[in-house]
Amino acid sequence: MAKRVYDLAVRVGEYQKNGETKGRFVSVGSMMVGDDGGHFIMLNRTFNPAGVPPKDLSSDSVLIGCYPPKPKGENGAGKATDSDVPF
């Protein structure tokens, strides 16, 4: 059976907390490793990279961060989180 090795997240904005600017992240999927050792990515069907704000207007890329998964119930996957602990 495949195993989740990373959670994938995209920065979608910023907010202020205690006078500090924090990043707002959304979970977009997982990187998995199969029984044969091959890696693959499972993206959420609702994720649309065109909706991610560009860092600068000349960029046509979307940066997706990889974070070690946390046990279920600890991370609130799919919800926006602080930049200190994306998941």
PDB file as gemmi writes it, atoms N, CA and C in Angstrom:
CRYST1    1.000    1.000    1.000  90.00  90.00  90.00 P 1                      
ATOM      1  N   MET A   1       0.839  -1.181   0.000  1.00  0.00           N  
ATOM      2  CA  MET A   1       0.000   0.000   0.000  1.00  0.00           C  
ATOM      3  C   MET A   1       0.886   1.247   0.000  1.00  0.00           C  
ATOM      4  N   ALA A   2       0.504   2.256  -0.740  1.00  0.00           N  
ATOM      5  CA  ALA A   2       1.266   3.502  -0.839  1.00  0.00           C  
ATOM      6  C   ALA A   2       1.311   4.223   0.506  1.00  0.00           C  
ATOM      7  N   LYS A   3       2.407   4.954   0.725  1.00  0.00           N  
ATOM      8  CA  LYS A   3       2.603   5.692   1.975  1.00  0.00           C  
ATOM      9  C   LYS A   3       2.805   7.169   1.659  1.00  0.00           C  
ATOM     10  N   ARG A   4       2.168   8.028   2.443  1.00  0.00           N  
ATOM     11  CA  ARG A   4       2.327   9.474   2.284  1.00  0.00           C  
ATOM     12  C   ARG A   4       3.659   9.881   2.892  1.00  0.00           C  
ATOM     13  N   VAL A   5       4.511  10.550   2.100  1.00  0.00           N  
ATOM     14  CA  VAL A   5       5.818  10.972   2.611  1.00  0.00           C  
ATOM     15  C   VAL A   5       5.906  12.489   2.792  1.00  0.00           C  
ATOM     16  N   TYR A   6       5.087  13.256   2.069  1.00  0.00           N  
ATOM     17  CA  TYR A   6       5.055  14.712   2.219  1.00  0.00           C  
ATOM     18  C   TYR A   6       3.643  15.229   2.008  1.00  0.00           C  
ATOM     19  N   ASP A   7       3.321  16.299   2.726  1.00  0.00           N  
ATOM     20  CA  ASP A   7       2.130  17.088   2.435  1.00  0.00           C  
ATOM     21  C   ASP A   7       2.573  18.220   1.524  1.00  0.00           C  
ATOM     22  N   LEU A   8       1.751  18.577   0.556  1.00  0.00           N  
ATOM     23  CA  LEU A   8       2.071  19.649  -0.389  1.00  0.00           C  
ATOM     24  C   LEU A   8       1.214  20.864  -0.066  1.00  0.00           C  
ATOM     25  N   ALA A   9       1.840  22.049  -0.034  1.00  0.00           N  
ATOM     26  CA  ALA A   9       1.132  23.273   0.321  1.00  0.00           C  
ATOM     27  C   ALA A   9       1.557  24.427  -0.574  1.00  0.00           C  
ATOM     28  N   VAL A  10       0.634  25.351  -0.769  1.00  0.00           N  
ATOM     29  CA  VAL A  10       0.874  26.546  -1.585  1.00  0.00           C  
ATOM     30  C   VAL A  10       0.562  27.771  -0.736  1.00  0.00           C  
ATOM     31  N   ARG A  11       1.433  28.773  -0.833  1.00  0.00           N  
ATOM     32  CA  ARG A  11       1.194  30.048  -0.141  1.00  0.00           C  
ATOM     33  C   ARG A  11       0.192  30.848  -0.960  1.00  0.00           C  
ATOM     34  N   VAL A  12      -0.918  31.206  -0.345  1.00  0.00           N  
ATOM     35  CA  VAL A  12      -1.978  31.910  -1.070  1.00  0.00           C  
ATOM     36  C   VAL A  12      -2.189  33.341  -0.599  1.00  0.00           C  
ATOM     37  N   GLY A  13      -1.448  33.759   0.409  1.00  0.00           N  
ATOM     38  CA  GLY A  13      -1.602  35.128   0.892  1.00  0.00           C  
ATOM     39  C   GLY A  13      -0.824  35.357   2.169  1.00  0.00           C  
ATOM     40  N   GLU A  14      -1.117  36.485   2.788  1.00  0.00           N  
ATOM     41  CA  GLU A  14      -0.454  36.879   4.031  1.00  0.00           C  
ATOM     42  C   GLU A  14      -1.473  37.455   4.988  1.00  0.00           C  
ATOM     43  N   TYR A  15      -1.099  37.488   6.266  1.00  0.00           N  
ATOM     44  CA  TYR A  15      -1.908  38.146   7.276  1.00  0.00           C  
ATOM     45  C   TYR A  15      -0.986  38.634   8.384  1.00  0.00           C  
ATOM     46  N   GLN A  16      -1.513  39.484   9.244  1.00  0.00           N  
ATOM     47  CA  GLN A  16      -0.745  40.044  10.350  1.00  0.00           C  
ATOM     48  C   GLN A  16      -1.150  39.366  11.650  1.00  0.00           C  
ATOM     49  N   LYS A  17      -0.137  38.993  12.447  1.00  0.00           N  
ATOM     50  CA  LYS A  17      -0.396  38.425  13.766  1.00  0.00           C  
ATOM     51  C   LYS A  17       0.645  38.993  14.714  1.00  0.00           C  
ATOM     52  N   ASN A  18       0.189  39.706  15.737  1.00  0.00           N  
ATOM     53  CA  ASN A  18       1.072  40.333  16.720  1.00  0.00           C  
ATOM     54  C   ASN A  18       2.100  41.227  16.042  1.00  0.00           C  
ATOM     55  N   GLY A  19       1.688  41.963  15.019  1.00  0.00           N  
ATOM     56  CA  GLY A  19       2.572  42.879  14.315  1.00  0.00           C  
ATOM     57  C   GLY A  19       3.537  42.204  13.352  1.00  0.00           C  
ATOM     58  N   GLU A  20       3.425  40.895  13.176  1.00  0.00           N  
ATOM     59  CA  GLU A  20       4.318  40.140  12.311  1.00  0.00           C  
ATOM     60  C   GLU A  20       3.537  39.630  11.097  1.00  0.00           C  
ATOM     61  N   THR A  21       4.155  39.700   9.928  1.00  0.00           N  
ATOM     62  CA  THR A  21       3.522  39.199   8.715  1.00  0.00           C  
ATOM     63  C   THR A  21       3.740  37.698   8.616  1.00  0.00           C  
ATOM     64  N   LYS A  22       2.642  36.974   8.464  1.00  0.00           N  
ATOM     65  CA  LYS A  22       2.680  35.511   8.352  1.00  0.00           C  
ATOM     66  C   LYS A  22       2.129  35.100   6.989  1.00  0.00           C  
ATOM     67  N   GLY A  23       2.554  33.951   6.519  1.00  0.00           N  
ATOM     68  CA  GLY A  23       2.043  33.422   5.268  1.00  0.00           C  
ATOM     69  C   GLY A  23       0.808  32.573   5.501  1.00  0.00           C  
ATOM     70  N   ARG A  24      -0.115  32.637   4.552  1.00  0.00           N  
ATOM     71  CA  ARG A  24      -1.315  31.813   4.609  1.00  0.00           C  
ATOM     72  C   ARG A  24      -1.135  30.689   3.590  1.00  0.00           C  
ATOM     73  N   PHE A  25      -1.171  29.444   4.065  1.00  0.00           N  
ATOM     74  CA  PHE A  25      -0.934  28.272   3.224  1.00  0.00           C  
ATOM     75  C   PHE A  25      -2.190  27.418   3.125  1.00  0.00           C  
ATOM     76  N   VAL A  26      -2.332  26.730   2.001  1.00  0.00           N  
ATOM     77  CA  VAL A  26      -3.433  25.793   1.801  1.00  0.00           C  
ATOM     78  C   VAL A  26      -2.849  24.469   1.329  1.00  0.00           C  
ATOM     79  N   SER A  27      -3.343  23.387   1.891  1.00  0.00           N  
ATOM     80  CA  SER A  27      -2.921  22.051   1.471  1.00  0.00           C  
ATOM     81  C   SER A  27      -3.474  21.777   0.077  1.00  0.00           C  
ATOM     82  N   VAL A  28      -2.611  21.266  -0.828  1.00  0.00           N  
ATOM     83  CA  VAL A  28      -3.056  20.972  -2.193  1.00  0.00           C  
ATOM     84  C   VAL A  28      -2.884  19.497  -2.558  1.00  0.00           C  
ATOM     85  N   GLY A  29      -2.338  18.689  -1.661  1.00  0.00           N  
ATOM     86  CA  GLY A  29      -2.180  17.271  -1.960  1.00  0.00           C  
ATOM     87  C   GLY A  29      -1.081  16.635  -1.150  1.00  0.00           C  
ATOM     88  N   SER A  30      -0.622  15.480  -1.657  1.00  0.00           N  
ATOM     89  CA  SER A  30       0.405  14.699  -0.968  1.00  0.00           C  
ATOM     90  C   SER A  30       1.358  14.074  -1.970  1.00  0.00           C  
ATOM     91  N   MET A  31       2.621  13.891  -1.541  1.00  0.00           N  
ATOM     92  CA  MET A  31       3.567  13.094  -2.300  1.00  0.00           C  
ATOM     93  C   MET A  31       3.583  11.721  -1.641  1.00  0.00           C  
ATOM     94  N   MET A  32       3.492  10.690  -2.470  1.00  0.00           N  
ATOM     95  CA  MET A  32       3.385   9.321  -1.979  1.00  0.00           C  
ATOM     96  C   MET A  32       4.547   8.483  -2.503  1.00  0.00           C  
ATOM     97  N   VAL A  33       4.805   7.371  -1.824  1.00  0.00           N  
ATOM     98  CA  VAL A  33       5.756   6.382  -2.317  1.00  0.00           C  
ATOM     99  C   VAL A  33       4.998   5.056  -2.388  1.00  0.00           C  
ATOM    100  N   GLY A  34       5.098   4.410  -3.551  1.00  0.00           N  
ATOM    101  CA  GLY A  34       4.384   3.162  -3.772  1.00  0.00           C  
ATOM    102  C   GLY A  34       5.155   1.959  -3.266  1.00  0.00           C  
ATOM    103  N   ASP A  35       4.521   0.803  -3.337  1.00  0.00           N  
ATOM    104  CA  ASP A  35       5.143  -0.444  -2.894  1.00  0.00           C  
ATOM    105  C   ASP A  35       6.426  -0.753  -3.651  1.00  0.00           C  
ATOM    106  N   ASP A  36       6.499  -0.276  -4.906  1.00  0.00           N  
ATOM    107  CA  ASP A  36       7.688  -0.539  -5.726  1.00  0.00           C  
ATOM    108  C   ASP A  36       8.783   0.503  -5.515  1.00  0.00           C  
ATOM    109  N   GLY A  37       8.558   1.465  -4.608  1.00  0.00           N  
ATOM    110  CA  GLY A  37       9.546   2.502  -4.319  1.00  0.00           C  
ATOM    111  C   GLY A  37       9.407   3.738  -5.181  1.00  0.00           C  
ATOM    112  N   GLY A  38       8.502   3.712  -6.149  1.00  0.00           N  
ATOM    113  CA  GLY A  38       8.287   4.874  -7.011  1.00  0.00           C  
ATOM    114  C   GLY A  38       7.496   5.962  -6.300  1.00  0.00           C  
ATOM    115  N   HIS A  39       7.812   7.210  -6.622  1.00  0.00           N  
ATOM    116  CA  HIS A  39       7.118   8.353  -6.031  1.00  0.00           C  
ATOM    117  C   HIS A  39       6.053   8.866  -6.986  1.00  0.00           C  
ATOM    118  N   PHE A  40       4.949   9.363  -6.422  1.00  0.00           N  
ATOM    119  CA  PHE A  40       3.906   9.999  -7.220  1.00  0.00           C  
ATOM    120  C   PHE A  40       3.212  11.048  -6.372  1.00  0.00           C  
ATOM    121  N   ILE A  41       2.509  11.946  -7.051  1.00  0.00           N  
ATOM    122  CA  ILE A  41       1.823  13.061  -6.387  1.00  0.00           C  
ATOM    123  C   ILE A  41       0.325  12.906  -6.570  1.00  0.00           C  
ATOM    124  N   MET A  42      -0.398  13.096  -5.478  1.00  0.00           N  
ATOM    125  CA  MET A  42      -1.856  13.139  -5.530  1.00  0.00           C  
ATOM    126  C   MET A  42      -2.272  14.580  -5.233  1.00  0.00           C  
ATOM    127  N   LEU A  43      -2.834  15.261  -6.239  1.00  0.00           N  
ATOM    128  CA  LEU A  43      -3.310  16.632  -6.055  1.00  0.00           C  
ATOM    129  C   LEU A  43      -4.799  16.632  -5.774  1.00  0.00           C  
ATOM    130  N   ASN A  44      -5.229  17.558  -4.920  1.00  0.00           N  
ATOM    131  CA  ASN A  44      -6.654  17.735  -4.688  1.00  0.00           C  
ATOM    132  C   ASN A  44      -7.315  18.139  -6.004  1.00  0.00           C  
ATOM    133  N   ARG A  45      -8.441  17.550  -6.298  1.00  0.00           N  
ATOM    134  CA  ARG A  45      -9.139  17.840  -7.556  1.00  0.00           C  
ATOM    135  C   ARG A  45      -9.552  19.305  -7.667  1.00  0.00           C  
ATOM    136  N   THR A  46      -9.751  19.968  -6.549  1.00  0.00           N  
ATOM    137  CA  THR A  46     -10.203  21.353  -6.578  1.00  0.00           C  
ATOM    138  C   THR A  46      -9.068  22.364  -6.687  1.00  0.00           C  
ATOM    139  N   PHE A  47      -7.801  21.895  -6.612  1.00  0.00           N  
ATOM    140  CA  PHE A  47      -6.672  22.814  -6.686  1.00  0.00           C  
ATOM    141  C   PHE A  47      -6.508  23.340  -8.109  1.00  0.00           C  
ATOM    142  N   ASN A  48      -6.528  24.670  -8.250  1.00  0.00           N  
ATOM    143  CA  ASN A  48      -6.342  25.321  -9.545  1.00  0.00           C  
ATOM    144  C   ASN A  48      -5.121  26.228  -9.431  1.00  0.00           C  
ATOM    145  N   PRO A  49      -3.984  25.838 -10.022  1.00  0.00           N  
ATOM    146  CA  PRO A  49      -2.777  26.652  -9.902  1.00  0.00           C  
ATOM    147  C   PRO A  49      -2.946  28.066 -10.451  1.00  0.00           C  
ATOM    148  N   ALA A  50      -3.881  28.262 -11.356  1.00  0.00           N  
ATOM    149  CA  ALA A  50      -4.099  29.601 -11.909  1.00  0.00           C  
ATOM    150  C   ALA A  50      -4.623  30.565 -10.843  1.00  0.00           C  
ATOM    151  N   GLY A  51      -5.184  30.049  -9.770  1.00  0.00           N  
ATOM    152  CA  GLY A  51      -5.710  30.894  -8.706  1.00  0.00           C  
ATOM    153  C   GLY A  51      -4.694  31.306  -7.667  1.00  0.00           C  
ATOM    154  N   VAL A  52      -3.466  30.805  -7.774  1.00  0.00           N  
ATOM    155  CA  VAL A  52      -2.412  31.147  -6.801  1.00  0.00           C  
ATOM    156  C   VAL A  52      -1.793  32.481  -7.213  1.00  0.00           C  
ATOM    157  N   PRO A  53      -1.780  33.464  -6.294  1.00  0.00           N  
ATOM    158  CA  PRO A  53      -1.208  34.763  -6.644  1.00  0.00           C  
ATOM    159  C   PRO A  53       0.276  34.639  -7.001  1.00  0.00           C  
ATOM    160  N   PRO A  54       0.718  35.277  -8.096  1.00  0.00           N  
ATOM    161  CA  PRO A  54       2.139  35.208  -8.469  1.00  0.00           C  
ATOM    162  C   PRO A  54       2.991  36.053  -7.539  1.00  0.00           C  
ATOM    163  N   LYS A  55       4.230  35.618  -7.340  1.00  0.00           N  
ATOM    164  CA  LYS A  55       5.166  36.393  -6.529  1.00  0.00           C  
ATOM    165  C   LYS A  55       5.515  37.695  -7.253  1.00  0.00           C  
ATOM    166  N   ASP A  56       5.696  37.605  -8.546  1.00  0.00           N  
ATOM    167  CA  ASP A  56       5.853  38.795  -9.375  1.00  0.00           C  
ATOM    168  C   ASP A  56       5.119  38.535 -10.688  1.00  0.00           C  
ATOM    169  N   LEU A  57       4.743  39.579 -11.368  1.00  0.00           N  
ATOM    170  CA  LEU A  57       3.894  39.445 -12.550  1.00  0.00           C  
ATOM    171  C   LEU A  57       4.573  38.762 -13.727  1.00  0.00           C  
ATOM    172  N   SER A  58       5.885  38.647 -13.719  1.00  0.00           N  
ATOM    173  CA  SER A  58       6.574  38.002 -14.828  1.00  0.00           C  
ATOM    174  C   SER A  58       6.670  36.483 -14.649  1.00  0.00           C  
ATOM    175  N   SER A  59       6.263  35.978 -13.487  1.00  0.00           N  
ATOM    176  CA  SER A  59       6.384  34.553 -13.197  1.00  0.00           C  
ATOM    177  C   SER A  59       5.178  33.781 -13.715  1.00  0.00           C  
ATOM    178  N   ASP A  60       5.445  32.624 -14.324  1.00  0.00           N  
ATOM    179  CA  ASP A  60       4.351  31.751 -14.732  1.00  0.00           C  
ATOM    180  C   ASP A  60       4.436  30.407 -13.999  1.00  0.00           C  
ATOM    181  N   SER A  61       5.145  30.396 -12.854  1.00  0.00           N  
ATOM    182  CA  SER A  61       5.329  29.180 -12.068  1.00  0.00           C  
ATOM    183  C   SER A  61       4.578  29.272 -10.744  1.00  0.00           C  
ATOM    184  N   VAL A  62       4.261  28.116 -10.176  1.00  0.00           N  
ATOM    185  CA  VAL A  62       3.651  28.023  -8.857  1.00  0.00           C  
ATOM    186  C   VAL A  62       4.586  27.193  -7.983  1.00  0.00           C  
ATOM    187  N   LEU A  63       4.975  27.745  -6.845  1.00  0.00           N  
ATOM    188  CA  LEU A  63       5.844  27.038  -5.914  1.00  0.00           C  
ATOM    189  C   LEU A  63       4.984  26.211  -4.961  1.00  0.00           C  
ATOM    190  N   ILE A  64       5.248  24.901  -4.918  1.00  0.00           N  
ATOM    191  CA  ILE A  64       4.542  24.005  -4.010  1.00  0.00           C  
ATOM    192  C   ILE A  64       5.565  23.484  -3.007  1.00  0.00           C  
ATOM    193  N   GLY A  65       5.322  23.765  -1.730  1.00  0.00           N  
ATOM    194  CA  GLY A  65       6.230  23.320  -0.680  1.00  0.00           C  
ATOM    195  C   GLY A  65       5.912  21.899  -0.234  1.00  0.00           C  
ATOM    196  N   CYS A  66       6.951  21.152   0.168  1.00  0.00           N  
ATOM    197  CA  CYS A  66       6.812  19.787   0.669  1.00  0.00           C  
ATOM    198  C   CYS A  66       7.142  19.791   2.155  1.00  0.00           C  
ATOM    199  N   TYR A  67       6.221  19.278   2.963  1.00  0.00           N  
ATOM    200  CA  TYR A  67       6.393  19.265   4.414  1.00  0.00           C  
ATOM    201  C   TYR A  67       6.143  17.864   4.944  1.00  0.00           C  
ATOM    202  N   PRO A  68       6.945  17.408   5.900  1.00  0.00           N  
ATOM    203  CA  PRO A  68       6.695  16.085   6.487  1.00  0.00           C  
ATOM    204  C   PRO A  68       5.280  16.040   7.060  1.00  0.00           C  
ATOM    205  N   PRO A  69       4.568  14.952   6.837  1.00  0.00           N  
ATOM    206  CA  PRO A  69       3.188  14.874   7.346  1.00  0.00           C  
ATOM    207  C   PRO A  69       3.156  14.749   8.863  1.00  0.00           C  
ATOM    208  N   LYS A  70       2.100  15.270   9.437  1.00  0.00           N  
ATOM    209  CA  LYS A  70       1.849  15.119  10.870  1.00  0.00           C  
ATOM    210  C   LYS A  70       0.699  14.130  11.023  1.00  0.00           C  
ATOM    211  N   PRO A  71       0.599  13.487  12.165  1.00  0.00           N  
ATOM    212  CA  PRO A  71      -0.515  12.555  12.382  1.00  0.00           C  
ATOM    213  C   PRO A  71      -1.859  13.242  12.198  1.00  0.00           C  
ATOM    214  N   LYS A  72      -2.848  12.489  11.738  1.00  0.00           N  
ATOM    215  CA  LYS A  72      -4.188  13.052  11.530  1.00  0.00           C  
ATOM    216  C   LYS A  72      -4.703  13.686  12.813  1.00  0.00           C  
ATOM    217  N   GLY A  73      -5.446  14.768  12.648  1.00  0.00           N  
ATOM    218  CA  GLY A  73      -6.001  15.466  13.790  1.00  0.00           C  
ATOM    219  C   GLY A  73      -5.107  16.554  14.340  1.00  0.00           C  
ATOM    220  N   GLU A  74      -3.833  16.579  13.979  1.00  0.00           N  
ATOM    221  CA  GLU A  74      -2.910  17.598  14.484  1.00  0.00           C  
ATOM    222  C   GLU A  74      -2.773  18.789  13.565  1.00  0.00           C  
ATOM    223  N   ASN A  75      -3.015  18.607  12.264  1.00  0.00           N  
ATOM    224  CA  ASN A  75      -2.622  19.653  11.330  1.00  0.00           C  
ATOM    225  C   ASN A  75      -3.747  20.456  10.715  1.00  0.00           C  
ATOM    226  N   GLY A  76      -4.986  20.054  10.816  1.00  0.00           N  
ATOM    227  CA  GLY A  76      -6.059  20.796  10.185  1.00  0.00           C  
ATOM    228  C   GLY A  76      -5.865  20.903   8.686  1.00  0.00           C  
ATOM    229  N   ALA A  77      -5.474  19.822   8.039  1.00  0.00           N  
ATOM    230  CA  ALA A  77      -5.164  19.829   6.605  1.00  0.00           C  
ATOM    231  C   ALA A  77      -6.286  20.460   5.807  1.00  0.00           C  
ATOM    232  N   GLY A  78      -5.893  21.265   4.833  1.00  0.00           N  
ATOM    233  CA  GLY A  78      -6.856  21.933   3.971  1.00  0.00           C  
ATOM    234  C   GLY A  78      -7.224  23.315   4.459  1.00  0.00           C  
ATOM    235  N   LYS A  79      -6.835  23.670   5.685  1.00  0.00           N  
ATOM    236  CA  LYS A  79      -7.140  24.984   6.233  1.00  0.00           C  
ATOM    237  C   LYS A  79      -5.904  25.855   6.171  1.00  0.00           C  
ATOM    238  N   ALA A  80      -6.108  27.144   6.102  1.00  0.00           N  
ATOM    239  CA  ALA A  80      -4.985  28.075   6.104  1.00  0.00           C  
ATOM    240  C   ALA A  80      -4.283  28.010   7.454  1.00  0.00           C  
ATOM    241  N   THR A  81      -2.968  28.132   7.448  1.00  0.00           N  
ATOM    242  CA  THR A  81      -2.185  28.009   8.675  1.00  0.00           C  
ATOM    243  C   THR A  81      -1.094  29.058   8.727  1.00  0.00           C  
ATOM    244  N   ASP A  82      -0.427  29.167   9.866  1.00  0.00           N  
ATOM    245  CA  ASP A  82       0.699  30.093  10.014  1.00  0.00           C  
ATOM    246  C   ASP A  82       1.881  29.643   9.175  1.00  0.00           C  
ATOM    247  N   SER A  83       2.731  30.602   8.792  1.00  0.00           N  
ATOM    248  CA  SER A  83       3.921  30.259   8.012  1.00  0.00           C  
ATOM    249  C   SER A  83       4.948  29.504   8.841  1.00  0.00           C  
ATOM    250  N   ASP A  84       4.916  29.656  10.170  1.00  0.00           N  
ATOM    251  CA  ASP A  84       5.878  28.962  11.019  1.00  0.00           C  
ATOM    252  C   ASP A  84       5.698  27.449  10.962  1.00  0.00           C  
ATOM    253  N   VAL A  85       4.464  27.009  10.912  1.00  0.00           N  
ATOM    254  CA  VAL A  85       4.155  25.577  10.877  1.00  0.00           C  
ATOM    255  C   VAL A  85       3.106  25.363   9.786  1.00  0.00           C  
ATOM    256  N   PRO A  86       3.544  25.217   8.518  1.00  0.00           N  
ATOM    257  CA  PRO A  86       2.566  25.106   7.443  1.00  0.00           C  
ATOM    258  C   PRO A  86       1.565  23.977   7.639  1.00  0.00           C  
ATOM    259  N   PHE A  87       1.982  22.873   8.291  1.00  0.00           N  
ATOM    260  CA  PHE A  87       1.029  21.783   8.497  1.00  0.00           C  
ATOM    261  C   PHE A  87       1.340  21.002   9.717  1.00  0.00           C  
TER     262      PHE A  87                                                      
END                                                                             
